[in-house]
């Protein structure tokens, strides 16, 4: 049996005691966080996820709040962006309305999100990941898949040992902790990283994968949302192991294209490779109103400001969007979405706004809304966006006007020029 110290990364071998219990300390550092597994040295697909990342960055920068519950979120009517583990003990969760979070954890320190700071910390984490393997597939600013299959010769250690040294460097150099999931494919590695948080290391080997999956809820499968869980539940399927009793053909017939994924995952299979090329599939921006509103003028003003923010992000990333999506959330937290295909992909705030506004007119039926968001999908390189269109002779003019506004803002600041529709009444 191979053993690995989660604290220092030292690996050694010993026989498994007859009673099956592994109660010993690391021979090198005397630490007691020991991982033992028969496939420890052969598995190479990992998922690394920083622990309560936003809150951890804030605690790193402010020692006075390190022992306190911390919630990252915006205002009385916003939602929780992140919560530290102390706050989570009180039942605070991401995406929870802030008023509920305050009730559950009245002693929490509330901090508005500082995305610039989090992105900077995330870049450092990414750089450290890429220092051990070029095969890093980011999922967000603080988590990624890593394929360490070819790194043994480079580092002189097994992937498991390399991972421990990596997360220790992340803690020392970035100031946040991270958890490791190690397996033989991406899906199981991601599941494993959640099994031992915070600062954990969990392994799902090929030998025990099916037994592990048997009693896990079907909602653990990527892409199985509330509606599909309900549909599966009606058919008496609540555990992953129960899916294995049905053929792939039956699953596809009953549940459509996702039936293939259900079949593969229930058998512990996932053939996706770790892809270091991260392709952005969509981009969006949203905001919560200070008070629930049914006023179309107020919603249109916020929509324009969001379109300008989204447009700036697209231009910086040199992308354009082919589909516009409007997202609204009612006062009773029901989400309403509408989308429309564009004749020409765009990165112009003006074009995104006019499409979003036409969708808003259909949605704004007198109900009160608490949130509005705008997004684009079917992203293309900027060179393929906003090209001349005979059906839209004014496009070239709009491009020139918006380019001139962007140039003025770049020189004199974002507030130097604004359109009237963005001003408060």
N, C-alpha and C positions, 0 to 999 in steps of 0.2 A: 504494500500500500504506500502510495506517495502522499507526503504531507507538505503543506506550505504555510509559512507564517504570514498572516495578513499584515502584521506590523512591519517586519523588516524584509520580507521576501525570501527568507532562507528556506530551501527545500531539502528534505531528507526522506529516507525510507525506513519503514519498520513493519513488523508483522502486526496484523490486527489482533487485539486481545480476544480471548475466547468469549468474553461477555459482550463483545462488539463495541464497548465504550472506549473512546479515545480521550482520556483525561490526562494530558501531559502538556508541558510547556515547550516552547521553541528552544532547541539546544543553544541557539546563538544569542537571542535577546531575552529569553525567559518569558516571552509574552504568551498569553493563553488564547489568542485568536488564531486558531489553527484550522486550516481547511484540509480535509482528507478525502481523496477520491481516486478510484482505480484508473480514471481517464484524465487525471490531472495534467499529465505531460503531453497528451496527444491532441487535446481540443485547442482550436485556434481562432474561432469566431467569437468576438466579444462585443458587448454593449456597455459603454461607460456613460454614466448619468451623474452629473453633479448633484449633491444633496441640497434641496431647498435653495437653489442657486442665488436668486435675487436677494433673499433674506440673508444668506451667507455672506454675500458681498457687502451688504450693509453692516453686518456684525463685524466683518473684517475691518471696516473703516471706522467703526465707532465702538471701542471696547466697553463703553458704559451700558450697551444694550445686549451684550453677549449672553447674559444669563436670563434674559427676559423674553416673553413671547413677542414676536415681531410679525406684523402683517404688512405686505406690500400691496397698496391699493389706492384708488383715487376717490377721495371725498365721501360724503354721506351717501350718494346715490350710485357710486361706482361699484365695481366688483373686485374681488380679491384676485390679484395677479399672482401672488405667491404667499406662503406662510411658512414660518420655521416650524421645526418639529415640536417645540414647546406649545405653540399655538394650535397645532394639529391635535394635540391631546385633548383640547377643549372642543374639538369638532370643526375647526375652521378648515375650509378646503378651497382650492383654486376655483375661480368662477362663481363663488358664493357671493351674493349681494353683501355689500359692506355693512349694511344695517344689521344683517343677521350675524355677521362675523363679530361686530362690536358687542352684540348681546351675548354671544357664546364666550367671548374672551374680552371682558371689559377692561382688563389690565394691560392689554396688548399695546405695544408701541406701533403706531400707524405711520408708515412712510410712503410718500408718493413714489411711483416708479421713476427710476433714473436710467432709461434705456441706454443712453450713451455710455454710462459707466459699466453697465452689464455687458454691452457689446465689446467693450475694451477688454474686460476680464475674459469673456468668451473667446476672443481672438488668441489670448495667451494660452488658454486651455487647448484650443485647436492646434496651435503651434507645437505644444508639447506632445500631443497625440501624433502629429505628423513627423515628429522626431524619432518615433519608434517604428512606424510603418507608413508607406505612402498610400496604403489602402485604408483611407478614413472616409466614411460616408456620414456627413453631418445630418442630424435630424432637427436640431435647433442650436441655439448658441451655446448650450451647455451639455449636449449629449450627442453621441455618434456611435456608429458601428465601426469596428476595426477588424481587419483580417491580418493576423500575425502568422499565417501559415509559412511564410518564407523568411522569417526573421531569426530563426534559431541560430544559424551560422553567423549572422550579423552581430547579434547581441551575446551569443554564447550562453543563452539561457532559454528555458522553455517559454512559450507565450504566457503561461500563468505567472511565472516569476517576473517577466517583463512588465506585465500589467500592474503588479503590486508596486514595482519601482516607479512606474509611470504615475499612478495616483498619489504616491508619496511625494513625487516632484510637484504635482499639481497643488497639493496641500502646502508645500513649502514655498513655492514660487508665486502662486496665485492667491493663496490664503483661503481656499475653499476645499471641502472634502468631496470625494466622489465614490460611487459604488460601482462594482464590476459584476457583470453577468457573463459567464463563459459557457459556450456550448458548441455544437457542431453545425448550427445554422442560425440565421439572423433572428427568426421569430422566437426561438427558445432562449437565445442570448438576451433578448430584450426582456422577456418574462423573468429570467433569472436575476437581472439587475434590480428588480423590485422586491426580491425575496428577503433581502438582508439589510435593508436601509436603516440608518445612515452608515456610511463608511463600511459598506459590506462587500462581500465576495461570495457569490453563489454559483454553483455549477449544476447544469443539467446535462448529463452524459447520454450517449446514445443507448446504452444498456437499460437505463431506467426511464427513458423518455415516455414511453407508452404508459407505464404504471403511474408516472407523475401526472400525465394529462388526463387519465381516466376520470378523476373526481373534480377536475377544474371546470368552472362554469364556461359555457359557450361564448359568453361575452368577452373572454380573454382573447379570442381570435380577432386579429385585425380586420376591420370592416364589418364586424357584427355589431350593429347598433341596436337601439331600443326596439325598433320595429321588427327587425329580424329575430331578436331574442324572443319577442312576444309570439311571433309566428312559429318559431321552433318550439317554444313552450306549449303552445296549443297542440302540437304534434307529440308532446311528451318527451321532448329533447331539451334537457337543461344542462347536461354535462358533456364534455368533449368526448369522453369514452363512448357515449351513446351514439354519437355520429358514426363511429367506426362500424357500427352494426349495419349501416346502410351502404349500398354501392355508390360509386361516383355517379353512375347514370341516374339513380333514384334521387340523389341530392340535387343534381342539376335540373331534373324534371320538376322537383318540388319547389326549389328555391332559386332557380335561374343560374346565371353565370357564376355567382359566388359559390355555388354548390361544389365546384372543382376545388376551390380554396378550402372549403369545409372538409372535404375528403382528404386532401393532402395534409392539412394541419392536424387532423385527428390521428393521422398515422405518423406524426412527428416529422413530416417532410417540408422542406422549404428550399427550393433550388435557386433562389435569388442570390446573386453575388454581391459582395460589398463593393459599391460603385463610388469611387472617389469624386466623380463628376456630379455635383449637386445641382440638379435642374430645378429652378424655381417654377412652380406650376401656376401660382397665382400670387396676387398682392392685394392688400386691402387696408383700409383705415376706418376706424369707427370711434364714436364718442357717445357718452351718456348725457342726456339733458339734465340741467340742474333741477328741473321739475318736469313731471309728465306733461306732455303737450299734445294738443290736436291742431295747433296753429300751423298751417302749411307754410306761411312765410318764415316762421322760426325754423322749421325743418329744412326749407330750401337754403336758408343762410348757412346752417351747419353743414348741409350737403356740399355746398360750394367750398367751404373751408377744408372739408375732408378731401374733396377732389383735387384741390391745390396741393395738399400734403401728399396724396397718392401720386399725383403727376410728378412731383419733385423726386420721389423715390424711383419712379420708373425711368426718369431721365438720368438720374445718377447711376442706375444699374444698366442703362442703355437697352431698355426693353420697351415693348409696346404690348397692349392687350387687345385681344380679338373679341372678348365677351365682357360685358359690364353686368355686375350683380349688385342689386340693392338689398340691404339687410335691415330689417326693422324689428324692434322688440317691443311688444305691447306692455301696458302698465302691469298686466298680470303675468309677465315674463314669457309670453308666447312669441316665438320667432317667426317672422314672415320674410320670405325671400322672393325676389323676382330677378330674372336675368334676360339679357337681350344680346343677340349676336350683332356685331358691328359690320358694316359693309367693308371697312378698311381698318385694320388694327391701328390703335392710337396710343400716344402717351400725353396727349393734350388735355389739360384740365378742363378746357372749354367743352370739348367733345364728350368727355366722361360725364361732365355735369349735365349736359343737355339730355343724354341718354338716361342718366340716373333720375333726373327730374321727371321725365316722362313716365318712368316706372313709379316714382313717388306719387304722382297724380292718381294712379290706379289704386295704390295702397291706402292713401290718406282719405279714409271714408268717415271721418268724425271720431274714430277711436283715439284714445290717448296713447302716446308712445313714450318710452323711457330711453330708447337707444336708436341711433341711426348709423349705418355703415355703408361704405361703397367699396367695391373691389373689382378687379379685372382678372380674367383667366385667359387661357390659350395664348400664353405669352410668346412673343417673337422678338428677334433682335431689332434694335431701333431702326436699322437700315431697311427693314421690311414693314415699317409703320409709317402712317401719314404720307403715303405717296400720292401723287396726283390722281384725281378721280374725275372723269368727265361728268359723272352724275352729281358731283359736289364741287362746283367751280370756285366756291369761297374757301376751300380748305387751305390753299396756298397762302391766302391772306391771314387766316387764323394762325397758321404756323409762324408767319413773320411777326405778327403781333405778340404772340406768346413768347417767342424767342427774344424779342426786344424787352419784354417785361422781365424775363429771367436774367437778362444781361444787366438791367438796372438794379435788380435785387442783389445780384452777385457783387456789384460795385458799391452800392449804397446801403445794403441791408434789406432784410425781408419785408420790413414795414414801410419801405420807401415808396412803394406803389401798390395800390390795391383797387380792385373793382368794387363798384358800389354795392353789388349784391352781397358782398362779404361784410359790410359795415352794420353795426347794431342800429336798430331803429330808435 
